[in-house]
């Protein structure tokens, strides 16, 4: 029975949310993770000396601090080492980037296997990681709380490209949107919507 328990503990747990659906996961250490639509998280059933999780998509973390067991989030070649914090991480595979926004606490980011070249984030800062070149760009982000508006079902576009907006709509509404003219991708829009407004309303406003 003890051996069976150890084997079960070693098995990874995988949780996925389909497009258009959000969910919350409580990790073995009590940390909480909110998953946006089209997101997958993988973590061990029991944490050991290191608390490592893998994320594909967008997730918001509230991490329980434990100096004895570092908490590391891995996504698309980027590792985020957490020092007790609240942060949002988003993997935009089509755009070849991972965006991390820190709301509270501190995190250390580095390309997987290159911890010596790490970048430390402070609250209200954003790190954009290029998954092709591994270049990292750190900027101030006064509107950091906007990064988790998705949790409350809100869209807040702030001079975003139409391509970025379409990616958001796909994630929330599980629809396929195609550009008949690629020049539209780089048009920029600002505006606030709620998910319950519906995609047809949002698209009609953008059309205007």
Steps between C-alpha positions, in 0.01 A plus 500: 500500500787738584663427164171561318463832681849609398433406139173695503676803650758491221237512228450847353159666518378671185210747494375659178230756429336512157466828316224712649529341846690614813587291804688514831757248623632462856851356494633251761664784700181708512603740223213603275501522123228647278506359147370695203334325206726280288751452782674189633693459825707196605634447853600209728240353734740578787772765503853417611803724545385705201146600409504501119197537276469527123253732330383531143259791453412770754487464878492717811692378807470568870799314644549385858847610613739223611875572512577129521328413172542743208194543279578497127261549208626373163345603169639484149869527593457755781529424872344731759633447853250631751595666826149516647274699277204574272567502127348427161678303229389465141649286226412634154647226285384653171668828592814317626495669838429443867374799701534512879342778706584526870233639729650431843818355648798407282591254228818407318481408130752323279518288187483134601845382605646852511431611856823704508343741248185562701288815515327602822153655483354745750128576545337684207759374254454292186745261336464393137703193402565423133473121468711498182795718601464470881529878522327657803350849515410643842273806522294682761132408496296753702178326391618158624157416642363507144687178433252305715179665380427172324429343840199733539393446139616839374691606189710815531671577172754780516645584159510127418535372145202337334706180488542505879131575551397212273721264703312610813159448341598152383606406853178625659238400244653190338448635150710505183574848366689537174654811346406544135739798488817460709544878513222504758717311750705808586209741552481611865196541723418598857182418686338318791252212466353223709488139388120499524487780240550221246735473208253643248461820703876534543569444132231750399654766727845433353348523152373850578 
